[in-house]
């Protein structure tokens, strides 16, 4: 980050090389915080980047009380969850430019079907805290 300007009521610039891996993780993913209380003094927003290596599926997880917005920056990740109404597994296949909304407490996982290209997504959460609850199954 260029400075602690965010804490002083000014804009803060967070360079991609300044992201922090000191955030909640799920197996199979590489999650890094960009905007958080610790980095810029955010009080009600958390944003970061997740990299899903080629051919990898994340562990099953949810984000507690947080609503999560996901922007697909590159790759073709899929998001898998169990539909509460039917009990069926649903797979949302995405491409760059797509957005995915994850409601609070919905168990899901990310999958990267590509054998040679990492998928990169940008995450925004409605809570400043990076809540990740790893679970045994969807």
Secondary structure as GFF3:
##gff-version 3
##sequence-region A 1 138
A	DSSP	three_ten_helix	5	8	.	.	.	ID=ss1
A	DSSP	three_ten_helix	16	18	.	.	.	ID=ss2
A	DSSP	beta_strand	29	35	.	.	.	ID=ss3
A	DSSP	alpha_helix	37	40	.	.	.	ID=ss4
A	DSSP	beta_strand	46	52	.	.	.	ID=ss5
A	DSSP	beta_strand	61	62	.	.	.	ID=ss6
A	DSSP	beta_strand	68	74	.	.	.	ID=ss7
A	DSSP	beta_strand	77	82	.	.	.	ID=ss8
A	DSSP	beta_strand	89	93	.	.	.	ID=ss9
A	DSSP	beta_strand	99	102	.	.	.	ID=ss10
A	DSSP	beta_strand	108	112	.	.	.	ID=ss11
A	DSSP	beta_strand	119	125	.	.	.	ID=ss12
A	DSSP	beta_strand	133	134	.	.	.	ID=ss13
###
